[in-house]
Amino acid sequence: MESEVLNTNVLPPGVCDADFRRQFFQISTEMLSAGRVGGPIQIANPAFLEGLGWTLEDLRARPWIELCHPEDRPSVEQEVVAAIAQGRMAQGEHRVLHANGSYRYLNWRFPAPGPDGWIFSSARDVTDERERREELHLLALVAERTSNAVLLTDAACRIQWVNAGFTRLTGYEPHEAIGQHPGGLLQGPDTDPKTVEQMRAAVRKREGFKVEVINYHRLGHPYWVRIEVRPVEDTRGEFLGFMAIERDITGRKETETRLRRYSAMLNHAGRLAQVGGWELIIGSDAPIWSEEVFRIHEVEQSFEPTLESALQFYPPAARAELVAAIERSIETGETWDLELPFVTARGNHRWIRALGEPEMVNGKCVRLAGTFQDQRRDPVDRRV
């Protein structure tokens, strides 16, 4: 094939061999140059000049080896000498000085020089590729050392790489996971369909996302994971695939389930005993109520109580007695236990029992908390 290209007999009419070569030299995206061994570059194409910012006059003013980074010169000279002695292609990757003072990594090669000592070189700027490789290498080191599961996919969302944390979490060895779609490999009967659709929609748009979802181990048992997915792009901004970091949150989810169960149990007990709980952080004007306290006040759970609005449920005399007890508790650290008349949001008259105690830190009250019980009737009536 090469002989056909160089054969002037196959060139278009009116195009000579020199014109043919000159056009290729001018339009090539490869950085092409030529010069004698040990001398300056004498010829360079536009890709070379634009890539390094030099003019041809600049290049002809110094030996080409001086453009190499001082730390790289010994290895470059060694490769050139060895290639010439062995009559083979010289090649390498090293730093070359840009006109702006920075260095660019070039991947270069040239055949052994002819009898006239001329070298014809082809090079490609791989600076961005090297930076990308270094970033990926650093990412791989971090990913290997993290306890979280990390995986990389291609643009079609097929797994290309997993770390040891992935195997620990899922039970799948790399050769079992690579080439698979994460969803098909890890999702199961209890995986929430809405969350799956949310993930698929983001993948279709090539967008990142964060979700919490049930996945399944290779042995079949479910576990909860928090997944953070980000799109991966190359230096030109072209989409390459996704990176996913998965953290096992099964323990947290189990704790949340137990807390919800305990909360439901306490709310049920409070409903039966008509007792609720409350707290107030000193400095805040928003007391926190349990569900039963809302029920006793006969307000919706969406009601947002303030200290002032909470006191309005008491007749003036009872309100003054409760305020005095609260202020005394804050100042002295005393607890209180009061039975007071009370009017609900619906206008129902009741008696309630309000108990409270302060939380003191270094002699200063930082929090009040207590219980709130519906007594239904006047305490005198109950004694009778």
Secondary structure, DSSP 8 states (H G I E B T S, - for coil): -HHHHH-GGGS-TT--HHHHHHHHHHH-SSEEEEEETTS-EEEE-HHHHHHH---HHHHTTS-GGGGB-TTTHHHHHHHHHHHHHHT--EEEEEEEE-TTS-EEEEEEEE----TT-EEEEEEEE-HHHHHHHHHHHHHHHHHHHSSSEEEEE-TT--EEEE-HHHHHHH---HHHHTTS-HHHHH--TTS-HHHHHHHHHHHHTT--EEEEEEEE-TTS-EEEEEEEEEEEE-TT--EEEEEEEEEE-HHHHHHHHHHHHHHHHHHHHHHHHTEEEEEEETT-S--EE-HHHHHHHT--TT----HHHHHTTS-HHHHHHHHHHHHHHHHH---EEEEEEEE-TT--EEEEEEEEEEEEETTEEEEEEEEEEE--S-HHHHH-
